[in-house]
Structure formats: C-alpha cells, structure tokens
Amino acid sequence: MRLDEASLTRWGKRIGATTTTPVVIGLRGQLGAGKSVLARAIGEGAGVTVSMPSPSYNLLLRHPADMGREVVHLDLYRIESSDELWELGWEQLGLNHEIVLVEWPERAEGLMPAHYWVIDLSVPVGHPDLRDVGAERVGAPPDLAAFPMSLSGS
C-alpha cells in the first residue's frame, strides 16, 4: 500500500488505539523511511501524551499510555551485537500491557519473540512524499488495524 504521511499517521493512531496488548511491532526500513513517524502515531493513538523522541541514543524509551498500557520504543540502529539487547532488559519486553515498537528489528535477529508484526516502510523512487508500506505477521500476534482504504483517509 502506498501512503502519504497523513495517512500513515492516521493508520498508526488506529493501531495504537485498537491493538490488544501485549504486542511487539518491528518497524523496518531505511533511514528516513518513516519508522519514527509511525512509532509516534502508534504512541499517540495508545494515549501517550508526552513527546516521543526517537530513542536513537538512549536505545529504549518507555511512555505511559491510556488504560494502564505502556509504549516501549526501541531503536536498535546502534546495536553492534544482539548480546547488547540483554542489557536493555530484552527478555522482559512484550509482557503485560506493553506495545513494544522495535526500529531496526533485524538487529535482533533470532531474538524476536515467537509472535510479532513487521511493518516495512520504504520511499518509492520519484515519490519522496509517499511511503510504500507492508505488514507481515510472524506467529500469531494480536490483529492490527487494517490499512487505510485511501490516501485521503476519509
């Protein structure tokens, strides 16, 4: 599906508002593909009311959300070895009422849980204001909100 930023944001908000927890969502794509935009939208939809900066340098940020949920946002770009994940409390992620958003999930290859989503984002050639978006279910994670039916979001 090809989406503009507004449609991607609306879809992210629907995911955050409607997904069942716990859920782990990997956000995969090049630098600038929209991973952090989608993560912030999911957080906003879940009820996060504070700013959600990219956790590029912190690696992991936790944000309280509505209904006793928590959005855990990880950016694994700077991880050099999957061994570093254990220092972040990796084995405790995705429990209870968490929405876990993992940017660069390929850096955790072999350590991702049995049930999660991968959302792929890319910038189509010649269309810098659009994103090609795909979602893949691994195992049996909770459902995500369906893609928007149109770019207008109506």
Helices and strands as residue ranges (DSSP letters): E 2-4, H 5-18, E 23-28, H 35-46, E 60-64, G 66-68, E 70-75, G 82-88, G 90-92, E 98-103, G 105-108, E 116-122, E 130-138
